[in-house]
C-alpha cells in the first residue's frame, strides 16, 4: 500500500471511529509504531488531524469554547475522570486545597481521599456535595453568587487572600504554552489569586482544552507546577508546555490501557 493510500485509510477510520490509536494502526498496516507516528505527524502538519499521546483525533473534535453552565455538572467523560483521579491522589493528610467550580473540579469529589483535609471552594455545588463528608472541612468563598452557582467577584478575591493553601487545582477554557486562559476577567482574576496563595499549582487539562487560548490569561504556564492531561491530548501542545519547564502527567483512560 502506498503512503497516500494508507493515510486516506487513516482518515476513513478517524471519520468512522472518532479517533485512532498508533498501536492499532501499526498492527493493521504491519508497520512499526514509529512509522505510523511519522504518518500522523505529516497529516497533522497538513491540518488533517490532531496528534494525541496515543494516536490522533479529528480536527473537528478539538473544542474551541467552554461548556455552558447547564451542562457543566452532568456525567463526566472517561478522560475527565482519569485526570480527576490522578489529581486527587496528590492530596495528603491535613492539606488545604482549592477546588473550583469547573465540571472537572466536581469530577474530583468522589476521588478525594478519606483523610482529614480542608477544601476551599467558590462553588455552591461543590460545597454542598462535600458538607457531609466527616473528614473534610469546607470553606465556601463569600461574594455575589452567579446563576451558575459560582462566586468570582472582588469580594471573593479578598476572602481568598486570608488563606495560605497547599494545593490549588486550576483549569480554564484554554490551556496552552501561553498559560491558562478563560472567557471573563473576573474568573481570571480569581484564578490568579488562588495561584498566588498556593504552595503548589496543579492544572487540570482535558485534551479538548489543550492548545487553545481564550480571551483573558489566568495563570502563565511557568506558574504551573504540574499539568495533568489525558491520552487524547495533542502531542504538539504537550511538547510546547514541557519546553517551558512544566511537568506533564498523562492520564490513561481505561479503554486506552
Order of alpha helices (4+ residues) and beta strands (2+ residues): alpha-beta-alpha-alpha-beta-beta-alpha-alpha-beta-alpha-beta-alpha-beta-alpha-beta-beta-beta-alpha-beta-beta-beta-alpha-beta
